[in-house]
Amino acid sequence: MTWNTTLVNSEKVNIEVWGYEETGEPYSESWQGDWRYLYSLTKDHPNNGSFKFVPKIAEGDFSRWELGAVRVSSSSYPDGKWNVQAAWSEDHALAWHLEESFRQNSAGWALDKCLAWDKLENELPNFLTEIINCPCTLAQARADTGRFHTDYGCDIEKGSVCTYHPGSVHCVRAIQATPKYAAGQQCCYDSTGAQVLTADSIGGSTPDRAHDWGSPPFKKPPRIPGQSHWVYDVLSFYYCCLWSDNCYYYFKHRPSSDCRRYQSPSSAVVFGDPHFITFDGVSYSFNGKGEYTLVRSEGKQLTVQGRTEPVKDSEKTINATKLTAVAMKEGSSDIIEVRLDRRNGLELLRNQQTLSFAEQTWMDLQGVFVFSPISTNVTVMFPSGAGVEVRRRGETMTTTVLLPEEFKNSTVGLLGKMNGDAKDDLALSNGQLVQNHSNPEELFSFGASWAVENTSALFTYDSENLLNAYYFAARHDPNFMPVFSVPENPDDPLNTQAAEICTGEGSQFCRYDILVGRSPLIGNATRVSFQSHVSLVDDLKPVISCGWLPPPANGKKQGTRYLQGAKVKFSCDDDYKLSGSEERTCQRNGKWSGEDASCSVPSKVAGIVAGSVVGALTLIVIITALILHSRKQKRKSSDSDEERSNTSKL
């Protein structure tokens, strides 16, 4: 084993084995997690970053500890001292120190453990009824960032090393644990983008009794991050699948969820100087200067606000604006603010304080998760399933909001009313609808009506400029009037670049940002943002699933895709005949064509078998009768001989 010597400030170290277990009655106040020092592998070892040892059976009762970790700490501390500077290994199954019975017959030992777990699972409440449904496709799973996040154990961005899910190329986990049982959902997909199910493959996705990442308040099972998941979902996989060939028991309690009830979220976006596409697909531009409500849902207590500032150019004043900050919260969550910084990245703030992601990419905060893998990408996820993606592209900020179906008919703001009806998307804060979506002045009045109020603003004002321009000023600057349309100037030197960059759908936004915003870089970023949103909407399109089809008994099936248009074929083993449909197709109505397939013994074969059985029985009867007759004749002969013998004696 090796470790980073800088993590332990000592010349000599102790290397200790620690064990973890959960005791008490599950889902009761007595249910507790317990980390405990077990014993030391060595003491006063040089802190050289390396130690070799031969695993051996743990002494005494220590071999009952099946989960734990190894700790390297200064030898100046007594054995098992808590809260000291130390280097820890990852949690792992302590198979290397289990009892002799494991070493003599590991498969038999593991089967006993698997059966004990199976018995326990039968006694525990069924958590499967409250887990979220999986997305139907890999594209949906990767796009639904408000509710699902990459499972680091099977990540397509890192080469799809899916040790526990062979055949899969990418898995995601539901971000939120279920409310009652703190359970988790996992969804895995193959190279075609189809969901992999445990009913078809050992590499299928499996739900979890304990969410791998834990859940608030984190200190009690099954909400303890990592360890609770190991105890109830990982060790059992070792027992039933890895250390013995009894996956049936594991998959009985951890079956994959299909996607028949999955509903894609709706998405809306703000990009460029700035342009908007609402949840129901209405696109428009609004170049006001101020702070505005992008989306608000009273029912879900979600608020997302945006700040716009004038586009700056060293040569002249430009009457156009761009999004420079967004702030958001849900219920009593922390306020998360994301804004453009001067280092070509994004600055994050939590409750008006800077939030650094220099040493990590994921933070679980009060009522909100934040993910920032690189300085230009931030994703904010709320318990409702709402997600906000912020991407920096050049000098602009693109903000995408994803809302699940539960937000339907409850949103207002610049991103519209999410209800599938584009006609009522653009409504002023007083409820009045915009009559002419192509009238820039009317659209400007609509946008201005959504200026935030001083009492509801979520932003941080930590500079003199922000205080003067926004905090002490009107939230919508009535003195700033933008250019509403692209000027037609044949002598404009940027015409050529605009023609080259701005092509296809959405080109009007790109042209505005180049010819009015005077920036080909912003125009190109606008083009990329628009195309990315089009791709996102396409990825999130609903698909129809007909659900899993089983193979017939004494037969097999060909095909493991269950979405509209997919075909599944059935065949029977030798000496069996197929009844029902040989091929079934997933139809538009979500039902399979044809009839259920089954395999039975053909009537001719059945007749032969029946005849053989009757013949065999008849032969047995004849043989039995002959034997009985023979015995009867022998008895008669014996009686006759005895009678003659008696007569002779007389």
N, C-alpha and C positions, 0 to 999 in steps of 0.2 A: 504494500500500500504506500501511497505517496501523499504529500500535502504541501501547501504553500507555507514555507517557514516564516514568512513575514506576518502571518496571521496569529502567531504565538510568540510573544516577546519573552523568550526564555531560552537559556542554553540547554536545559534538560526538560524533557516532557514525559508525561504519563499518557499511555494509550489505553483507553477504557472502552468497554462494551456497555452500552445502555440499551434497555428494553422498553418497549411501549405496549400497553394493553388498555382495553376499555372494559370496565367492570360495572356491575349494577344491572338493574332491569332496563332494557332498551326503552327509550322514549318515556323515561320517568326521571324524577329529580335525583334518583340515586345513580343515574348513568354518568360515569366519570371517565376521563382519560388520564392515564398515569405513565409518565416517563420515570424510569428508575435506573440508578446505577447498578450494574450487575457485578462486574469484576474487571480487573485490569489485565490487559495482555502483556504489558511490560511497564516498568517504572524507571525513572531516571535515564531514559533513552536520549541520546544526543538529538538535538533539534536539527537534523540534517535533511528532513523531508522524505525519509524513506524508512520502511520497517518491513521485515519479512518474518512470517511465522507459519507454522504448520497447523492447520485447523484441527481441533480435537473436541471431543464431547465435553460440554460444559459440566462442571461439577455441581453436585447437589440438585436443587430444584430449578437451576437457571435454564435448563434445556427446555422448559415449558414456554419460554419467551420466544415467540416465532417472528416477531418484528422488532427492529431496532436500528441502531446506528453506532458508529465508532467515533469517539471523541478524542482529540489530541489537545491537551492542555498543559500548562506549566506544572512541573513536578513540585513546585513550591506550595501548591494547593493540596489539601487533603483529598482522599478518594471521594469522588462523587459530589464535589462541592458545586452548588448551583451558581448560575449567573457570573461566570468567569470568562475571560477572553479565551477562545478555543476555536479550533477548526473541526467541523463536523463532516462526516461522510453523508451521502444521501441515505434516506430511509431504505431499508432492504430486508428481505426475508432472511432470518438468521439460520438458514439451512445448514451452514457449515458447523454449527455447534449443537445440533439437535441430538436427541437420545439415540442409543444404539439401535433401537427398533427401526428408526428411519434408515440407518446405514445398511442394515441386514435385508430389509425389504421395503425400499422406498415407495414402490407403487402401492403395495398393500397398506403401508402407513398413510400414504396420501389419500387412498380411497376411504379409509376410516375417517380421516379429517373431512373429506368431501361429503360423506354421508352425514356426519355430525352437522356440517354447515347446512346441508339440505334440510335436515330436521329443524334447525333453528329458523331458517327462512320460512318454512311452513307455519311457524308460530308467530312470525312478525307480521305487522300490517302490510298490506299491498300498496306500495308506493307508485306502481306503474300507472295508476289511474289519474295521477295529477301531473305527470311529466309532459313537457311541451312536445308537439309532434315534429318530426324531422323534416327539413326541406326535401323536396323530391329529387333535386339535381345538385351536382357539385356547384354549378353556377349560382343557384339560389343560396346555397349554404355559405358561399364566400361573399355574396352580396348582402345578406341579411345581417349586417354588422351590429345592429342594435340588440340582437338576441343570441347570436352565435359568434364564437371566436375559435381560432385555430387551436386544435389539440396538438401540443408540441411533440407528442409521441408519434405523430403521423402527419408531417407537414410537407406539402408539395413544393413549398418554396425552399426546403432544405433537403431535397432529394428523395422524399417519400420513403424514408426508412421506417417502415411500419411493422416493428417487431411483433407486436401483439395482434396485428390485423393484416396477415398475409393476403395479398390480392387487392388491398386498398392502396390508394395513392394519397389520400387526404382525409382527415377526420376533423370535425368541429365538435365543440361542446357548447351546450346551452350556457350562457353567461350566468344566469340567475338560478340559484337552487330553488326547488319547489317550496312553497310557503309552509306546509305542514310538516313534511318529513325531511326537508333539506336534501332531497334527492337531486341527481344530475342526469342530464341526457347527453348521449354521444351519438354522432351520425357520421358514418364512413362511406366513401365513394370510390369506385374503381376508375380505371383510365378512360372509360367511355363517359364518365360523369354520372353513372347510375349508382343508386344506393346499394350497398352490400349488406345483406341481411343474414343474421345468424342461422335462420332456417335453411339457408343455402350454403353457407360457408363459415368455417371457423374464424375467418377474418372479418365477420360482420360486426356492426356497431352494437354496443351494449350499454344500456342505461345503468345508473349507479345508485345504490341505496344511499351512499354518502357522496355528495358532490366533491370532485377532486380538489377544487379550489376552496372548499369550505364556504361558510356563509355566516352572517352576523347571528349571534354575538361571538362566534368562533371558539369560545372556550369550553363548550360542552359537546359531547358526541350527539349526533353524527355530523356536527358542524365544524369540527376541528380540521383545518386545511391539511390535506395530504394523509395524515395518519388514519382518520376515520375511513377514508376511501380505501386505504391499504387493508384495514381490518375486515371490512365487509365486502369488498369488491375485487381486490387484487390477490390477497392470499388464497381466497377461494378459487380463483382462476388457476393459481399454481397447483392447488390440491387436485382439482377436477380435470384440468386440461394439460398443464405442463408436466406435472410429476406423475400423473396417471392418465389413462385414456378413458375418462368418464365425463366428457364435456356435456353430455346430455343433461346431467344434473345442473350444471352451471347455466346453460342456455334456457333451461326450464324456468329459472328465476330471473334471467337477464336477457329476455328476447328483444331483438331489434324492433323498434317502432317503425311502421311504414309511414307514408306521407299523405294518406287519403284525406286527413283533416287539416293538413298544413295550409295556411293562408299567407301569401307573400305580403310584405309591408308595402306601403306606398312611399314614394320618394319625391322630394322637391329640392330645388337647388338655387343658390345665388352665386353668380360668378361675374368676372370681368368688371365693367364700369357702370354700375353693376346691372346685370340682367337677371331675370327671375323666370323660373319654370315652376308652376304650382303643382300640388299633389295630383290635380286632375288634368295636368298637361297644358295649361294656359301659359304662354310665354309673353313677356313684355319687358320693358326697361324702365327703371326709375332712378334718376340721378339727383335725388335730393341730398342735402348735407344735414346730417343729424344722427339721432339714435332712434331706432324704429323696432317695432315688434315684428319679428319674422313669423313666429307662430306662437299661439297661446291656446292652451286647453284648460278650461276651468275644471272640467270633470277629472282630468288626470293631474291637475296642478303643475303642468309643464309650461315653462316659459323659455323662449329662445329669442334674444334680442341681437340686433346688428348695428354697428356704428359705421358710418360712411364719412370719408374725408375727401377733399378735392384732390384730383390728380395733379401732381406737381411737375413742372417742366422748367428747366433753367432759363429758357428763352422767353417764355410768355405765359400768361395766365390761361389756364384751360378750364372751361366751364363744363366739367364732367367730374364725377366722383367715383370712388371705389370703396369696397368693403375693407375695413382695416381691423375690425375686432368683432367677436361674437361673445356673448355671455349667456349662461343658461343655468337653470336649476329645475328640480322637480320636487314638489312638496317641501319637506324640511331638509333636503339634501344640501351639501356644500354648493356654493356658487362656483362654477368653473368658467373662466374667461380665457379665450385664446385670441392673441393679437399678433399682427406683423411686428417683427423686431428689425433692428438695423443690421443684423448679421445674416440676412437672407434665410432666416428660419422663422419659427413660430415661438412666441413667448406664452407660457401657461401661468395662470394665477388661480389660486384656490382661496376664496374668501378674501380677495384683495391682496394676497401674499404670493410671492413668486414660488412656483412649484418646479423643482428641478428633476429631470429625467436622465441625469448624467450617468447614474449607476443602475438604472432599471428601466424597463419599458412598460410596466404595468403597475397601476396603483388602485387599491380598493379603498375608497374614501367613504365619507358619510353619505350614504344613499346614492352613490355614483361610482362607476368604474371609469378609469382613464387609461388609454393605451397610446403610447407614442414611441414607435420603433425607431424613427428617425426625426430629426429636428423640424422637418417640413410636413409631417403627418401626425394628426391627432384624431383619435376617435373617442367620443364620450358616450357612455352607455348607462341608461337609467333602468330602475327596476320594472318600469312599465313595459320595457322592450323598445322604447324610443332610443334611437341612435343619432348622433350628430358627428359627421365626418368633416374635418377641416383640413384642407390641403393648400399648401403654398405653391403657387406656380409663378415663378418670376417675381414681379412686384405686386401680384394680386393674390387674393385669398378666395378659394372656392369652398363654399359651405353646403353640404348635403344633409338633409334631415330625412330620416326614415322612421315611419310610424306604423305600428301594427294595426290590424283591423279594428281593435278596440277603440281607436281614436276617431272612428268614422262619425261624421256629423258633430264633432266637438271642437274643431279647430277654427281659429280666426287669425288674421294678420296678413302680411304681405305674401305669404305662401299659400293663401287661399283656404277654402273650406273643403276638407277631404271627405267627399261623399260620392265621387264618380260622376258628378254633374259639373261640367266646365262652365255652365251658364251663370252660376252663382259664386264663382271663385273670387272675383274682384268686387268685394263689398267694403265700403268705407267703414270706419269704426262705429258709425251710427247706424249701420245696417243697410244704407242706401247702395244699390248696385251701380257699378260703372256701366253706362249704356253703350258706349262706343270704345271697344278695346283697342282700336287703331288710332284713337285721338290722344296724342302725347300729353296735352294739357290736362285732359280729364284723368289720365293715368297719374300725372304728377299730383293732382289734388287727392287722388286715392291714396298714394303713398304717404303724402304729408299727414293724412288723417291718422296714420298709425305711429306717429311720434310717441315715444314713451313719456310717461309723466315722471316728475322728480321723485315721487314717493315709490315708484315701481322700478326705477332704473337699477340694473344689476352691475353696471360697469365700475371700473376703478379709475379714479382721477388723481394720478400721482405725479402730475407735471403741471406747470403753470399754463401751458398751452391747452391741455385737456380741461383744466378748471375754467379757463376763460372762454374756450370755444364751445364747451358742452355743459358743464355743471352750472355755471352762472348765466348761461345764455339759453335762448329758446332751444328746445330739443330738436325742433326742425327750423333750420335757418331760413326765414322768409325772404332774406335779401339775396340768397344764392339762387340764381336762375340758370339752369344748364342749357346746353344746346340740345334741342329736342330731336333734330333729324340731321342726317349726314349731308353736309353741303356739297353741291355739285360744282366742283372746281376742276376743270380739265388740266389746269396748270399745276395742280398739287403734286409735289415731288413724291408723295407717298402712294399715289394711285397705282403705280406698277406693283409695289409690294403688297398692297391690299388685294389686287387682282390675283397675285400668285398665292397668297396665304389663304384668302377667304373664298373658299369654294364649297359648293354643296349646301345641304340643309344647315340652317343657323348662320349662314354667311353674313346676314345683316348685322348680327352682334359683333362679329369680328371686324367688319368694315367700320362700324361706329368707333370701336376702340382704337383703330389705326388712324382714321381720318379726323376724328374729333379728339380722341385721347392722345393723338400724335405719338403713338407707340406701337411699332410692329411687334415688339416683344409681348406687350399686353394683348394685342390682337391674336397672336399665335396661342398664347395661354388661354384666351377665351375660346378659340377653336377647339383646343384639346379638352377643355372642361365641358364644352357642349357635347362633343363626341363621347366623352366618358359617361356623361349622364344618359345619353341615348343607349349606350351599351348596358348601363346599370338597369335601366327600365326594361330592356330586352331580357337581361338575366333574371329579372324578378317576375317575368310574365307567368301567370298561373299555368300549371300543367295538370293534366288529368291522370290520376292513378286508379287502377282497378284493384289494387291490393295483391298480396302474395297468393300464388297458387301452389298447392302441395303436389308432389308426385303421387301417383296411385300406389297403393300397396301391391307388392310383387311387380313393380314396374319402375320407370324413371321418367324424368322430364328433361327437355332441352330448352334452355332459355331462362334467364334470371332477371329480365327487365319487365316491369309491370306498368309502364306508362302508356298513354294512348298510342295506338299503332303497333305496340309490341306484340310479338307472337310467341306462344309457348307450345311446344310439341310434346306428345306423350307416347310412350311405348311400353310394352310389357316384357317381362322375363320369358325365357323359353317355357313352352307348354302352358302359357297363359294367353287369353284372348282379351283384347281391348274392347271395352264398352264405353259409350259416350263419344266425345269429340277427340280426334287424334291431334287437332290443332285448334287453339283458341286465340282470339285477338282481343286486345283491350280496346273497347269502343269509346266513342265520344261521350256516352252517357255514364261512363265510369263503371261499366259492367263488362264482364267477359262474354264473348260470343260462345255459342255452343253449349254443351252440357258437361258436367263433371265426368272426368275419366276414371275408369276403374278396370282392374284386371281380374279375370276369373278363369276357372278351368273350362275349356271348351266342352260343349255337350257331347261331342263324339268321344273325346278323351274321358269325359265323365262317365259315358256309357261303358267304355272299355274298363275303366277303373271299377265301376259298379259291377260289371259282369265278372271281372276278375275277383272282386270281393265275394260275390254270390257263389262263383265257382269254387273258390277256396273254402267257403263255409260249407258248401255241399260235400266237397271232398272230405272235410273234417267230420261231417255227420256220418258219411259212409264208413270212414275208417273207424270212427267211434262205435258204430253199429257192429262192424265186423269184429272189433275187439271184444265187445260185450257178448256177441254170439259165440265167439271162440271160448270165452271164459265160461259161458253157460254150458257149452258142450263138454268142457273139461270137468265141470262140477257133476254133470250127469254121469259121465264115464267113471268118475271117482266114486260116486254113490253106488253105481252098479257093481263095481269091483268090491266095494266094502260089503254089499249085500251078499255076493257070492262067497266071500270069505267067511261071513258069519254062518251061512248055511253049511259050509264045509265043516266048521267046528262043531256044529250040532250033530 
